[in-house]
Amino acid sequence: MKSTVLRMYRAFSPKAFRDWEDRYIQLAKDKKVLVVWGGKDPYMPMKFSYTERFA
């Protein structure tokens, strides 16, 4: 499963999201969000949860 997830992440270019990023930010800026981050997540280490909470 890990290799499948990594292939999926690597298949997307950041350029593909540029067209909708500004619109998404405008729509999402007033929405409350709860993100549950697993302490043992093998793909995204816990350290990212601290930096992303203010993004």
N, C-alpha and C positions, 0 to 999 in steps of 0.2 A: 504494500500500500504506500509506503514512504516514497518509493521511486515513482509511482503514479502521480502522487501529489506534487513532487518536485518537477516532473515533466509538465504538469499543468501550469504551475507557477512560471516556469521558464518559457512556456509557449506564448505568454502574453507580453507584448511590448508596452512600456509605459506610454508610448505615443498613442496607443489605442484609446487611452482614457482622457487625453487632453481636451477633446471636444465636449465632454460632459462634466468635467471636474468642477468648473466654475458654477454651473447650474446646480450640481449636487450640493456644493458647499452652501449656496444660497438657500436651498430647500432644507438642508439639515441643520443649519446654524441655530435654529430655535427649538430643536427637538432634543429631548432628554434621552440619553442612551446609557444602557448598562452593558458593559462588556465583561464577560467572565473569562478570565485568562488562566489557563491551567498552569500550575507551578512546574509541572513536568512535561510541558508541551515540547515534543521533539523537533518541531519546525520553527517555532518562534520563542526564543528564550524569554524568561520572565523580565529581564532587564528592559525589554522594549515596552512593557506595559507602563512603566513609569514615565518614559519619554513620550509615549503616544497619548497619555491621558490629557495632556494640555494641547494636543494638536487640533 
